Amino acid sequence: MTLFLVATPIGNLEDISPRALDTLRGVALIAAEDTRTAKQLLNHFEIHTPVTSFFEHSKQTKLEHILDALEKNDVAVISEAGTPGINDPGYELVREAIARGHRVSPIPGASAVLTALVASGMNAGAFYYVGFLPREPQARRKFLRELVHERETLVAFETPHRLRDALNDLENIFGAERKICVARELTKKFEEFQRGTIAEVRAYFLEGEPRGEFTLVIEGRMTNDERRATNDEMWDDARVKKEMRALLKKGVPRTEAVKRIAKQSGRERRAVYELTLKESR
């Protein structure tokens, strides 16, 4: 029999594939990380396959039950959202199914990690996904210090009530000028991407209470030469002028705005000043 790993939408229900729907209709049992979310999805598409829970705190009691069902019929696994086996106990079920000689077949689809990464503007050639950042402040800071020299783009999840503290720790450990993209409510009505330096993005989330589900994409560590080359590519004259207009509109004094843009772009202050002299609010 086959264990199907079925990717489900991370927000917009229309992102599910026809193959995924056919699979969920055709199996004898669906093992779901969150049965409430699963029922919403299945009811929306009028799928009546039996569902059993399979999450972190139930895995010891449910593992054998699901494997027993797999001896007789095909079974599907779905996570709360996205691709099963990432940040849920699905991988343990996969490991046991393989050990017992069952076929394992993935039905690909949505992934918050990849969705945020490709829209972030960061290098997606190589990346390091680290899951949720640790809950406790001391553990989180220790974890971030271990990552600060990683050269690959970093991707992490964070909860709304810990986001501000996490961004504060990132600024203190990674530096204010490291680039970051914070993606919120991916594929949903209020989808949002905040891109910029860690200092800029942290300041944005100080203005209002963070709400929703967050994925953080953090620039990997660059050498000075790499950063200078990247800045030369990204900070053309048009962007420098646009950034100056934006800062002046926010009420930032021109001298301070020139200083910030020069630091971020790698250009000389005098060159930035002369280029943007005619820019106004």
C-alpha positions in Angstrom: 0.0 0.0 0.0 1.0 3.6 -0.5 1.5 6.5 2.0 0.8 9.7 0.2 2.3 13.0 1.5 -0.2 15.6 0.2 0.7 19.2 0.3 -2.3 21.5 1.1 -2.7 25.2 0.8 -1.0 27.6 3.2 -3.9 30.1 2.9 -5.7 30.3 -0.4 -7.7 27.0 -0.8 -7.6 27.4 -4.6 -3.9 26.6 -4.5 -4.5 22.9 -4.0 -3.9 20.7 -7.1 -6.4 18.4 -8.8 -4.1 15.5 -8.1 -4.1 16.3 -4.4 -7.9 16.4 -4.3 -8.1 13.1 -6.2 -5.7 11.5 -3.8 -7.6 12.7 -0.7 -10.8 11.3 -2.2 -9.2 8.0 -3.1 -7.4 6.9 0.1 -9.1 5.0 3.0 -7.7 7.3 5.7 -6.3 10.8 6.1 -3.8 11.5 8.9 -4.0 15.2 9.7 -1.8 17.4 11.9 -4.9 19.5 12.7 -8.2 17.9 12.2 -10.1 21.2 12.4 -8.1 22.7 9.6 -8.4 19.4 7.7 -12.2 19.4 8.0 -12.5 22.9 6.7 -10.4 21.9 3.6 -12.3 18.6 3.1 -15.7 20.2 3.5 -14.9 23.0 1.1 -14.1 20.4 -1.6 -16.9 17.9 -0.5 -14.4 15.2 0.4 -15.8 12.6 2.9 -12.7 10.5 3.6 -12.3 9.5 7.3 -9.7 11.7 9.2 -7.6 10.8 12.2 -5.3 13.2 14.2 -1.6 12.8 14.0 0.4 15.6 15.7 3.4 16.0 18.0 1.6 14.9 21.2 -0.4 12.1 19.6 2.3 10.5 17.5 3.1 7.7 20.0 -0.4 6.5 20.3 -1.4 7.1 16.6 1.7 5.8 14.8 0.8 2.2 15.0 -2.9 2.9 14.3 -2.0 4.6 11.0 0.6 1.9 10.1 -2.0 -0.8 10.7 -4.4 1.0 8.3 -1.6 1.2 5.8 -1.3 -2.5 5.8 -4.7 -2.8 4.2 -5.3 0.5 2.3 -3.7 3.6 1.0 -3.3 6.5 3.5 -2.7 10.2 3.0 -0.9 12.5 5.4 -1.5 16.3 5.5 -0.1 19.0 7.7 -1.9 22.0 9.2 -0.8 23.9 6.0 1.8 23.3 3.3 3.9 20.2 2.8 3.8 17.5 5.4 7.0 16.3 7.1 8.3 19.9 7.7 7.8 21.1 11.3 5.5 18.2 12.1 5.9 14.5 13.0 5.1 13.4 9.4 8.8 12.4 8.8 8.6 9.7 11.6 5.6 8.1 9.9 7.5 8.2 6.6 10.5 6.6 8.2 8.4 3.7 9.7 6.4 3.2 6.4 9.6 2.9 4.4 11.1 0.5 7.0 8.0 -1.7 6.7 8.2 -1.9 2.9 5.4 0.5 2.0 5.6 2.9 -1.0 5.8 6.6 -0.1 4.6 9.0 -2.8 4.7 12.8 -2.4 2.0 15.0 -3.9 3.8 18.4 -4.2 2.2 21.8 -3.7 2.4 24.8 -1.4 5.3 25.5 1.0 5.5 28.6 3.1 9.3 28.3 3.1 9.6 28.4 -0.7 6.8 30.9 -1.2 8.4 33.4 1.0 11.9 32.7 -0.3 11.2 33.3 -4.0 9.3 36.5 -3.3 11.8 37.9 -0.9 14.3 39.2 -3.4 17.1 37.3 -1.6 19.4 34.8 -3.3 17.5 31.5 -3.5 20.4 29.5 -5.0 21.1 28.0 -1.6 19.3 28.5 1.6 19.1 27.2 5.2 15.7 26.6 6.7 15.8 26.6 10.5 12.2 26.1 11.5 10.7 28.2 14.3 13.1 30.3 16.2 13.5 29.2 19.9 10.8 30.5 22.3 13.0 31.4 25.2 15.0 34.7 24.7 18.3 33.2 25.9 18.0 30.1 23.7 17.0 32.3 20.7 20.0 34.6 21.1 22.4 31.6 21.4 20.8 30.1 18.3 21.1 33.3 16.3 24.8 33.7 17.3 25.4 30.3 15.8 23.8 31.4 12.5 25.3 34.9 12.2 28.2 33.7 9.9 26.1 31.5 7.6 26.6 32.6 4.0 23.3 31.0 2.8 20.0 32.8 2.9 18.2 31.9 6.1 14.5 31.1 6.4 12.6 30.9 9.7 9.1 30.9 11.1 8.0 33.2 13.9 4.8 33.8 15.9 3.2 37.3 16.0 3.7 37.8 19.8 7.4 37.0 19.5 8.2 38.8 16.3 9.3 42.1 17.8 11.7 40.4 20.2 13.1 38.3 17.5 13.7 41.3 15.2 15.4 43.1 18.1 17.7 40.1 18.7 18.4 39.9 15.0 19.4 43.6 14.8 21.7 43.2 17.8 23.4 40.0 16.6 23.3 40.3 12.8 23.6 44.0 12.6 21.1 46.8 11.6 22.1 46.7 7.9 21.6 43.0 7.2 18.8 42.6 4.7 15.6 40.8 5.7 12.1 40.1 4.3 9.3 39.4 6.7 6.4 37.7 4.9 3.0 37.8 6.5 -0.2 35.9 5.8 1.1 34.3 2.6 -1.5 33.7 -0.1 -4.2 35.2 2.1 -6.2 38.4 1.7 -3.8 40.4 3.8 -0.6 39.0 2.4 2.3 41.4 3.0 6.0 41.6 2.4 8.2 44.0 4.4 11.7 44.2 2.8 14.7 46.2 3.9 17.3 46.3 6.5 16.6 44.6 9.8 16.5 48.0 11.4 14.0 49.3 8.9 11.7 46.3 9.2 11.9 46.2 13.0 10.9 49.9 13.1 7.9 49.1 10.8 6.6 46.4 13.2 6.9 48.7 16.2 4.1 50.9 14.7 1.4 48.3 15.0 0.7 45.0 16.8 2.0 42.1 14.6 -0.9 39.8 13.5 -0.9 36.7 11.4 1.6 34.0 10.4 5.2 35.2 9.7 8.0 33.8 7.6 11.4 35.5 7.9 13.9 35.4 5.1 17.3 36.8 6.1 20.3 37.6 3.9 23.3 35.4 4.4 26.6 36.9 5.5 28.5 38.7 2.7 32.1 39.7 2.4 32.6 43.5 1.9 33.5 42.9 -1.8 30.3 40.9 -2.3 28.2 43.5 -0.6 29.8 46.3 -2.6 29.1 44.4 -5.9 25.5 43.8 -4.8 25.0 47.4 -3.9 26.4 48.5 -7.2 23.8 46.3 -9.0 20.8 47.3 -6.8 21.4 50.9 -6.0 21.2 52.7 -9.4 20.5 56.4 -9.6 16.7 55.8 -9.8 16.7 53.9 -6.5 18.8 56.4 -4.7 16.4 59.2 -5.7 13.4 57.1 -4.8 14.8 56.3 -1.4 15.6 59.9 -0.7 12.0 61.0 -1.6 10.7 58.2 0.8 12.9 59.3 3.7 12.1 63.0 3.3 8.4 62.2 3.1 8.8 60.4 6.5 10.3 63.6 7.9 13.9 62.4 8.0 16.3 65.4 7.7 18.1 65.5 4.4 21.5 65.2 6.1 20.4 62.1 8.0 18.8 60.7 4.8 22.0 61.2 2.8 24.0 59.4 5.6 21.6 56.4 5.6 21.5 56.0 1.8 25.3 56.3 1.6 25.7 53.6 4.2 23.2 51.2 2.6 24.2 51.8 -1.0 28.0 51.9 -0.5 28.2 55.3 -2.3 30.0 58.4 -1.1 27.9 60.8 0.9 28.8 63.7 -1.4 27.7 61.7 -4.5 24.4 60.9 -2.9 23.9 64.5 -1.8 24.6 65.9 -5.3 22.4 63.3 -7.0 19.4 63.9 -4.8 19.8 67.7 -4.3 16.7 68.4 -6.3 14.6 65.8 -4.6 11.9 67.0 -2.3 9.0 65.7 -0.2 
